Amino acid sequence: MQGKIVKVSGPLIVAENMADSKMYDVVRVSEKKLIGEIIELRGDKASVQVYEETSGLGPGEVVESTGMPLSVELAPGLIGGIFDGIQRPLTRIATLYGDRITRGISVTNLDHEKEWEFVPLVKAGDEVHAGDFLGYVQETPIVSHKIMVPQGADGRVTSIEHGMFNITQTVAKIAGEAGEKEVCMLTRWPVRRGRPYREKMSPSMPMITGQRVIDTLFPIARGGVAAVPGPFGSGKTVVQHQLAKWADADIIVYIGCGERGNEMTDVLNEFPALKDPKTGEPLMKRTVLIANTSDMPVAAREASIYTGITIAEYFRDMGLNVAIMADSTSRWAEALREMSGRLEEMPGEEGYPAYLSSRLAEFYERAGIVRTLGSEERIGSITAIGAVSPAGGDLSEPVAQATLRIVKVFWGLSANLAYRRHFPAIDWLVSYSLYADRLAAWYTVNASSDFNELRSFAIRILQEEAELNEIVRLVGADSLSYQDRLTLETAKSIREDFLHQNAFHETDTYTSIAKQVRMLRLIREFHRLGLEALAAGAGYETLVNLPVREKIGRAKYIEESEIASFDAIMEELKREIRELDGGDARAEGI
């Protein structure tokens, strides 16, 4: 079906004679075959957002509907790939067309020629249902890519072959009620429609990230949703990179949505060089990158989020744990605002469309932990972490507020902490995790029986510090009792020795839960024994200048393989405090 352009407004075109089209159908615009998507229908006129540069288009040019919604290709070849917002392969485009993405190019989203070794997991005569595994392809040393029975293909396997196939060749035939169906490794799925599952479950275990401030104070559940808002320069992207590198997820989907190109370059440079802590293979071997940088067409930003979450759902259906990083949802919302303005819709707060909250909710609600389709019991999860970039760090702006209403973990980044070079700059006074209580039982069993006590101790000391600092600012530190001054000293130790973490240090970049527990125990024990020593008459200055304190401060650099050395530091701490006597106290005039 063909229509004609009647209006061009930046990335938006309006075409007439489109009465038979459907919402979200993909269209080809003009002789250049630009890719677009119908986002509004009024009578026989269709509003189309074009995912490529529209300069030079004018009224009268042809618009041709494909009759298909915007879909992604799901098959072996996804892992390690870098795609744009509508899943065009950027590496292959660079090879075929050069460094610049020219308009109207036509390439398949995945490589249809490359052959993969398909290994069957069922045999001829077996009954199969949607979601069951037919076989697998060892896509990378880390990822065993399962080929699943597609929707509507329930039945009996009549033939299945082991061998080398490309993703469009038939690997199995299934006879069902509607006749025999040929199955290949390639599946297409509309990006705006969530993939089905059997049951959504309540999250009950954390996603371990190796970042102390997150794992200990503000944990995120596997299958949970989190937001990382913060002003420019506060370290949002580095936090996202750290989570992508070290989170205990099977697959990482990283979406660079409207961010600067150099940030995606960092990912491309670092991930192949970094080793996965569990397998020793490069991190890129379990990562899918979607790059829709700030210099690419605005409209494609809107699609990039949906492209990413659909790919994540595909791997979730295999029973894998997926973490998706969206950096940043603010740029995505700006694309919504741009298109809404060009559609001449009634603007909401700060010009954003009135449906901003519902669109954000649609995205985050596709995360979660689910029982997947298929005959065997399989559980997969998607953990979604979205960065928010409010102008000037103002958390009262619409995108930040709409996000906070949906997510259950808030890692608020502070410009003040960033200026003081405290990274990750997650402000412990404003951040929160609504999963903490739900995960307490898991931490007690799997981390340490006193883990939740340690967490409560750290949060209490940091809050007391904030209150005491108010007094110090008014009347000075000398007005405080030695017990309160010890609290300030302990809080300083929690901040500098525990919460401060160097993302670029080989050892400090990742800390296991066992090591986090040991580090915090040292600080708690110093505080507890210090209070006892002060009560017994020990000198404050001598107490806070004990030689062992340097070792506590440097405990973060102890290798994971040498974790037993924490016991020696603990013994040294107890011995040095035991050796304190009341002589110093008398000298200080107590």
C-alpha positions in Angstrom: 0.0 0.0 0.0 1.4 3.4 -1.0 0.7 6.8 0.3 2.1 10.3 -0.4 3.9 12.8 1.9 1.8 15.9 2.6 4.0 17.4 5.4 7.5 17.1 6.7 8.5 18.4 10.2 12.0 17.2 11.2 11.8 13.5 12.0 8.0 13.5 11.6 6.2 13.1 8.3 2.5 13.0 7.5 1.3 10.9 4.7 -2.1 10.5 3.1 -3.9 7.5 1.5 -2.8 5.3 4.4 -6.3 4.2 5.6 -5.4 0.5 5.5 -2.3 0.9 7.7 -2.0 -0.1 11.4 -0.4 1.6 14.3 3.3 0.9 14.6 3.6 -0.6 11.1 7.0 0.0 9.5 7.1 2.1 6.4 9.6 2.9 3.7 9.7 6.6 2.9 10.6 8.1 -0.6 12.9 6.5 -3.2 15.7 6.5 -0.6 13.7 3.8 1.3 14.1 5.6 4.7 12.8 3.5 7.7 9.9 4.9 9.6 7.1 3.8 12.0 3.5 4.9 12.1 2.8 6.5 15.5 -0.6 8.1 14.8 -3.6 7.5 12.5 -6.2 10.2 11.7 -8.6 9.2 9.0 -6.5 8.3 6.0 -3.5 10.3 7.2 -0.7 8.6 9.1 2.0 10.3 11.2 5.3 8.6 10.7 8.4 9.0 12.9 11.4 8.5 10.6 14.5 6.8 12.1 16.9 8.4 9.6 17.7 12.0 8.5 14.8 13.5 6.7 16.5 16.5 5.0 15.6 16.8 1.3 12.2 15.1 1.7 9.2 17.0 0.4 5.4 16.6 -0.3 4.4 14.2 -3.0 7.0 11.6 -2.3 6.0 8.0 -1.9 5.4 6.3 1.5 5.1 2.5 1.3 3.8 0.4 4.2 5.4 -3.0 4.9 2.4 -4.2 6.8 4.7 -5.4 9.6 5.4 -3.9 13.0 9.0 -2.8 14.0 10.6 -6.1 15.0 14.0 -7.4 16.1 15.7 -10.5 14.8 16.4 -13.0 17.6 18.9 -15.7 16.8 22.6 -16.7 17.2 24.8 -13.7 16.4 23.3 -11.3 19.0 26.1 -11.8 21.6 29.0 -9.4 21.2 27.1 -7.4 18.5 26.8 -3.7 18.5 23.5 -2.4 17.0 21.8 1.0 16.6 18.4 1.8 18.0 16.5 -0.2 15.4 18.9 -3.2 15.5 21.0 -2.3 12.4 24.4 -3.9 12.8 26.9 -1.0 13.1 30.0 -3.1 12.5 28.7 -4.6 9.3 27.4 -1.2 8.1 30.9 0.2 8.7 32.4 -2.6 6.7 30.0 -2.2 3.8 29.4 1.6 3.7 32.2 3.2 5.6 32.3 5.2 8.9 29.1 7.2 8.2 25.7 5.6 8.2 24.3 6.6 4.9 20.5 7.0 4.4 18.3 4.2 3.1 20.8 1.4 3.6 19.4 -2.1 3.7 21.2 -4.8 5.6 19.8 -7.7 7.6 19.9 -7.1 11.4 21.8 -10.4 11.9 24.2 -12.2 9.6 22.1 -14.6 7.6 25.1 -16.2 5.8 27.2 -17.3 8.8 26.8 -20.9 9.8 26.5 -22.2 13.3 26.7 -25.7 14.7 23.2 -26.7 15.8 23.1 -29.5 18.4 19.6 -31.1 19.0 18.2 -31.6 22.5 15.1 -33.5 21.3 14.6 -36.3 18.8 12.0 -37.1 16.1 8.8 -38.3 17.7 9.0 -36.1 20.8 6.1 -33.8 21.8 7.1 -30.2 22.1 5.4 -27.0 23.2 6.1 -23.3 22.8 9.2 -22.3 24.7 10.7 -25.8 24.8 14.3 -26.2 23.8 14.8 -27.8 20.4 18.6 -27.6 20.5 21.4 -25.2 21.1 24.3 -23.3 19.5 27.5 -22.6 21.5 27.5 -19.0 20.5 30.5 -17.9 22.7 32.5 -19.9 25.3 30.2 -18.3 27.9 26.7 -18.4 26.2 25.0 -21.6 25.1 22.3 -20.1 22.8 19.1 -22.2 23.1 16.8 -22.5 20.1 13.2 -22.6 21.3 10.0 -23.8 19.8 8.2 -20.6 18.5 4.8 -19.5 19.5 2.0 -21.5 17.8 4.3 -24.4 16.8 3.2 -27.0 19.4 3.2 -30.5 18.2 5.3 -33.6 17.4 8.9 -33.3 16.0 8.9 -35.1 12.7 12.6 -34.4 11.8 15.5 -32.6 13.5 19.2 -32.5 12.3 22.6 -32.0 13.8 25.0 -29.9 11.7 26.1 -26.5 10.4 23.2 -24.2 9.4 22.7 -20.5 8.9 19.9 -18.9 10.9 17.3 -19.1 8.1 17.8 -22.7 7.2 15.3 -25.3 8.5 16.7 -27.3 11.5 13.5 -29.1 12.5 10.0 -29.8 11.4 7.1 -29.9 13.8 3.7 -31.4 12.9 0.8 -29.7 14.8 -2.9 -29.1 14.4 -2.3 -26.6 11.6 0.0 -29.0 9.7 3.7 -29.3 9.5 5.8 -26.3 10.3 9.5 -25.8 9.4 11.5 -24.2 12.2 14.7 -22.3 11.7 17.0 -20.6 14.3 15.7 -17.1 13.5 12.7 -15.6 15.3 11.3 -12.1 14.7 9.4 -10.3 17.5 7.7 -6.9 17.6 9.6 -4.6 20.0 6.6 -2.9 21.5 5.0 -6.2 22.6 6.3 -8.0 25.7 7.2 -11.7 25.2 4.9 -14.1 27.0 5.7 -16.1 30.1 3.9 -18.4 32.4 4.0 -16.6 35.8 5.7 -13.5 37.3 7.3 -14.1 40.7 8.3 -11.9 43.6 12.1 -11.2 43.7 13.8 -13.0 46.6 17.6 -12.9 46.0 20.0 -10.0 45.3 21.9 -9.3 42.1 25.5 -9.1 43.5 27.4 -6.3 41.8 30.7 -6.2 43.7 30.0 -2.5 44.5 30.1 -2.1 48.3 27.6 0.8 48.7 25.1 -1.1 46.5 25.4 -4.7 47.8 25.6 -3.7 51.5 23.5 -0.6 51.9 21.1 -0.4 48.9 20.9 -3.8 47.3 18.9 -4.5 44.1 17.0 -7.8 43.8 17.5 -10.1 40.8 14.5 -9.1 38.6 14.3 -5.7 40.3 14.3 -2.2 38.9 16.6 0.7 39.9 17.2 4.3 38.9 20.6 6.1 39.0 19.8 9.9 38.8 22.4 12.5 39.2 23.8 15.7 37.7 26.4 16.0 35.0 29.8 14.7 36.1 28.5 12.7 39.1 29.5 9.3 37.6 26.2 7.8 36.3 27.9 6.2 33.3 30.8 4.8 35.3 28.2 3.3 37.8 26.4 1.8 34.8 29.7 0.5 33.4 30.6 -1.1 36.7 27.3 -2.8 37.0 27.6 -4.1 33.4 31.1 -5.4 34.1 30.6 -7.1 37.5 26.9 -7.8 38.1 26.3 -11.6 38.4 24.1 -11.7 35.4 24.4 -14.2 32.5 23.7 -11.6 29.8 24.2 -7.9 29.8 22.3 -5.6 27.4 23.7 -2.1 27.4 21.7 0.7 25.8 23.6 3.9 25.1 20.5 6.1 24.5 21.4 9.6 23.4 24.7 9.6 25.3 28.0 10.9 24.0 29.8 8.7 21.5 33.0 8.6 23.6 31.1 6.7 26.4 30.1 3.9 24.0 33.7 4.0 22.8 34.9 3.3 26.4 32.6 0.3 26.6 33.9 -1.0 23.2 37.5 -0.6 24.3 37.1 -2.0 27.9 34.7 -4.9 27.6 36.8 -7.0 25.2 39.9 -6.5 27.4 38.1 -7.2 30.8 37.8 -10.8 32.0 34.6 -12.2 33.3 35.3 -13.0 37.0 33.4 -16.3 36.8 34.6 -17.7 33.4 37.8 -15.8 32.6 36.5 -14.9 29.2 36.2 -11.4 27.8 33.1 -9.6 29.1 32.1 -8.9 25.5 31.3 -12.6 25.1 28.1 -12.1 27.2 27.2 -8.6 26.2 24.8 -7.0 23.6 25.4 -3.3 22.9 22.8 -0.9 21.5 24.4 2.4 20.6 22.1 5.3 19.7 24.4 8.2 20.5 23.5 11.9 20.6 24.6 12.5 17.0 22.2 9.8 15.6 18.6 10.6 14.6 16.4 11.6 17.6 13.5 9.4 16.7 15.6 6.2 16.8 16.3 6.9 20.5 12.7 6.1 21.3 12.9 2.7 19.7 16.3 1.8 21.2 14.8 1.2 24.7 12.2 -1.3 23.3 14.8 -3.0 21.1 17.0 -3.6 24.2 14.3 -4.9 26.4 13.0 -7.3 23.7 16.4 -8.8 23.3 16.6 -9.1 27.1 13.3 -10.9 27.2 14.5 -13.4 24.6 17.5 -14.4 26.7 15.2 -14.4 29.8 13.0 -17.0 28.1 16.0 -19.3 27.9 16.1 -19.3 31.7 19.0 -16.8 31.9 19.5 -13.9 34.3 19.7 -10.7 32.2 20.8 -7.2 33.4 19.8 -4.3 31.1 21.4 -0.8 31.5 19.6 2.1 30.0 21.9 5.2 29.8 19.9 7.4 29.9 16.2 7.4 30.0 16.2 11.2 30.2 17.5 11.3 26.6 14.8 8.8 25.6 12.2 11.0 27.2 13.6 14.0 25.3 12.9 12.1 22.1 9.3 11.5 23.2 9.0 15.3 23.9 10.4 16.1 20.5 8.0 13.8 18.7 5.0 14.9 20.9 5.8 18.6 20.0 5.9 17.9 16.3 2.6 16.0 16.6 1.1 19.2 18.2 -0.1 17.3 21.2 -1.1 19.1 24.4 2.1 19.3 26.4 2.4 18.2 30.0 4.8 19.4 32.6 8.0 21.0 31.1 6.8 20.2 27.6 6.9 16.4 28.1 3.9 14.5 26.8 1.2 13.6 29.3 1.8 9.9 28.7 5.5 10.0 29.8 4.8 8.2 33.1 2.9 5.3 31.4 5.6 4.9 28.8 8.3 4.7 31.4 6.1 2.2 33.4 5.7 0.1 30.3 9.5 -0.2 29.9 10.3 -1.0 33.6 7.3 -3.4 34.0 8.9 -5.7 31.4 11.6 -6.4 33.9 11.1 -9.0 36.6 11.7 -12.6 37.5 9.4 -15.1 35.7 8.6 -18.8 35.2 9.1 -19.1 31.5 7.1 -21.0 28.9 8.1 -24.6 28.2 7.4 -28.0 29.6 10.3 -28.0 32.1 10.5 -25.7 35.1 12.7 -22.7 34.1 13.1 -19.3 35.9 14.6 -16.3 34.1 15.0 -12.7 35.1 15.5 -9.2 33.8 17.0 -6.6 36.1 16.6 -3.1 34.7 18.8 -0.2 35.8 18.0 3.2 34.2 20.2 6.3 34.5 18.3 9.6 34.7 20.1 12.9 33.8 18.0 15.7 35.3 19.1 19.2 34.2 21.2 20.6 37.0 20.6 17.6 39.2 17.0 18.7 39.9 15.2 15.6 41.0 11.8 17.4 41.0 11.8 17.4 37.1 9.2 15.1 35.4 11.4 12.3 34.2 13.1 11.8 37.6 9.7 12.0 39.4 8.0 9.6 37.0 10.9 7.1 37.4 10.9 7.3 41.2 7.2 6.3 41.3 8.0 3.1 39.5 11.4 1.9 40.7 12.1 0.3 44.1 15.8 1.2 44.3 17.1 4.8 44.2 20.8 5.4 44.0 20.9 9.2 44.2 24.2 10.6 42.9 25.5 13.7 44.6 27.5 16.5 42.9 29.1 17.3 46.3 30.5 13.8 46.8 31.7 13.9 43.2 33.5 17.2 43.7 35.2 15.7 46.8 36.3 12.8 44.5 34.2 10.3 46.5 33.1 7.6 44.0 30.7 6.0 43.5 29.0 9.3 44.5 25.9 7.5 45.8 24.5 9.7 48.6 23.8 7.4 51.6 21.4 10.0 53.1 19.0 10.2 50.2 19.3 6.8 48.6 17.1 3.8 49.5 16.3 0.2 48.5 12.8 -1.2 49.1 14.2 -4.7 48.5 16.4 -4.6 51.6 13.9 -6.1 54.0 12.8 -8.7 51.5 16.5 -9.8 50.9 17.4 -9.8 54.6 16.8 -13.6 54.9 19.0 -14.4 51.9 21.8 -12.3 53.3 21.5 -14.0 56.7 21.8 -17.5 55.1 24.3 -16.8 52.3 26.4 -13.9 53.5 26.6 -13.9 57.3 24.3 -14.3 60.2 25.2 -10.7 61.4 25.0 -9.1 57.9 21.8 -7.2 58.6 23.2 -6.0 61.9 26.3 -4.7 60.1 24.1 -2.9 57.5 22.0 -1.3 60.2 25.1 -0.3 62.1 26.6 1.4 59.0 23.4 3.3 58.2 23.0 4.4 61.8 26.5 5.7 62.2 26.3 7.7 58.9 23.0 9.3 60.0 24.4 10.2 63.4 27.4 11.7 61.6 25.1 14.0 59.6 23.4 15.2 62.9 26.7 15.7 64.7 28.1 17.7 61.7 25.3 20.2 62.2 26.6 20.7 65.8 30.2 20.9 64.7 29.4 23.6 62.1 27.7 25.7 64.9 30.0 25.3 67.8 33.1 23.2 66.7 34.2 19.7 67.2 35.7 20.4 70.7 32.2 20.8 72.1 31.5 17.1 71.4 32.1 14.3 73.9 34.8 11.7 73.1 32.1 9.2 72.3 30.5 11.5 69.7 34.0 12.2 68.3 34.6 8.5 68.0 31.3 8.2 66.1 32.5 10.8 63.6 35.8 8.9 63.3 33.9 5.6 62.7 31.7 7.3 60.1 34.8 8.7 58.4 36.2 5.1 58.3 32.9 3.8 56.8 32.9 6.6 54.1 36.6 6.5 53.1 37.6 2.9 53.8 34.4 1.1 52.9 32.0 3.1 50.7 34.7 4.8 48.6 35.6 2.4 45.8 38.1 2.9 42.9 36.5 1.6 39.7 39.9 1.7 38.0 41.9 -0.2 40.6 42.5 -3.8 39.8 41.6 -5.2 43.2 39.2 -2.5 44.5 36.9 -2.5 41.4 35.1 -5.6 42.6 34.5 -6.8 46.2 32.8 -10.1 47.1 30.1 -10.3 49.7 32.4 -12.2 52.0 35.1 -9.5 51.8 32.5 -6.7 52.3 31.3 -8.5 55.5 34.9 -8.7 56.8 35.6 -5.1 56.1 32.5 -3.8 57.8 33.2 -6.1 60.8 36.6 -4.5 61.3 35.0 -1.0 61.4 32.2 -2.1 63.7 34.6 -3.8 66.1 36.9 -0.7 66.2 33.8 1.3 67.2 32.6 -1.1 69.8 35.9 -1.7 71.4 36.7 2.0 71.2 33.6 2.9 73.2 34.6 0.3 75.8 38.1 1.7 76.0 36.9 5.3 76.4 34.6 4.2 79.2 37.5 2.5 80.8 39.5 5.7 80.7 41.7 5.3 77.6 42.9 8.3 75.7 40.9 9.4 72.7 43.9 10.6 70.6 45.8 7.4 71.2 42.7 5.4 70.3 42.2 7.0 66.9 45.8 6.9 66.0 46.4 3.2 66.7 48.8 1.7 64.1 46.2 -0.9 63.1 43.9 1.7 61.7 46.1 2.1 58.6 45.6 -1.6 58.0 41.8 -1.2 58.3 42.0 1.6 55.8 44.0 -0.5 53.3 41.8 -3.6 53.8 40.0 -2.8 50.5 43.2 -3.6 48.6 43.5 -7.2 50.1 43.1 -9.7 47.3 40.1 -12.0 47.3 42.5 -15.0 47.6 44.0 -13.6 50.8 40.7 -12.9 52.6 41.9 -15.0 55.6 44.4 -12.1 56.5 41.4 -10.2 57.8 41.5 -12.5 60.9 45.0 -11.3 61.6 44.0 -7.6 61.4 41.1 -8.3 63.8 43.4 -9.9 66.3 45.8 -7.0 66.0 43.0 -4.5 66.6 41.8 -6.3 69.7 45.4 -6.6 71.1 46.2 -2.9 70.5 43.0 -1.7 72.2 43.6 -4.2 75.1 47.0 -2.6 75.6 45.6 0.8 76.0 45.4 1.8 79.7 44.1 4.8 81.6 47.4 6.6 81.7 46.7 8.5 78.5 43.3 9.5 79.7 44.8 11.0 82.8 47.3 12.8 80.8 44.4 14.3 78.7 42.8 15.5 81.9 39.8 13.2 82.0 
